[in-house]
Amino acid sequence: MKRITVLLAEDHMIVRQGLRLLIEADGDIEIIGEAKTGREAVQMTSTLRPEIVVMDIAMPLLNGLQATQQILKAFPAMKVLILSAHSDPEYVEQVVKAGAMGYLVKQSSGEIVAQAIRELQKGKTFFTPSIAKHIKDGYQKSPTGIGLQKKSAVELTSREAELLQLIAEGQANKQIASELGISIKTVEKHRQNLMEKLNIHDIAGLTRFAIAAGIIESSVQSTIAKPALSK
């Protein structure tokens, strides 16, 4: 029997281990890789080519939404199942916009996660019931699906969202440059452009915007270093 290949992207080891045991319990699904960050998930999909990516939204370095967008841009046929502690409508809207085919809250059982993986492998979507209702209501209000897109006066590019997340997570310019493979001067230029675009001129403001936009979770605030952008 050919097993469904899955990449598991979750930054908490104990959660990854538990999910792996539950997902592989029936023997028809195989976890072929585990990613601890969103960026690692993007890199591993290129190497391992799983059929399904199970992705947590709140991932360090590159959040699950941005990672999903990058994965699906490179591999449109790949399918992404989002796991999140949140079921807020704005998160759902972002997931749909990113191209994920499924969204489950973390309270879901292992059996439900495995079922969702099987449905996605067949080309179907799979959402937690409350989320499915929100999506249905959104399409009824806007048949084109536009009603599901997050309305914001400012649209960030993928690179701007990456930079914003790293800034909000407390990464220094040198760390950001290394992570993105660009020079420190380029980081400074991007940061300045980002601040001008958002009309926000301090790190605390950028962090609040990142939280409000769903780019990072509020719990990340406790880990942000004070001299966040020291060189």
Buried (B, 14 or more C-beta within 10 A) or exposed (E): EEBBBBBBBBBEEEBBEEBBEBBBEEEBBBBBBBBBBBBBBBBBBEEBBBBBBBBBBBBBBBBBBBBBBBBBEEBEEBBBBBBBEBBEBBBBBBBBBBBBBBBBBBEEEBEBBBBBBBBBBEEEBBBBEEBBEBBEEBBEEEEEEEBBBBEEEEEBEEEBBBBBBBBBBBBBBEBBBEBBEBEBEBBBEBBEEBBEEBEBEEBEEBBBBBBEBBBBBEEBBEEBEEEBBEE
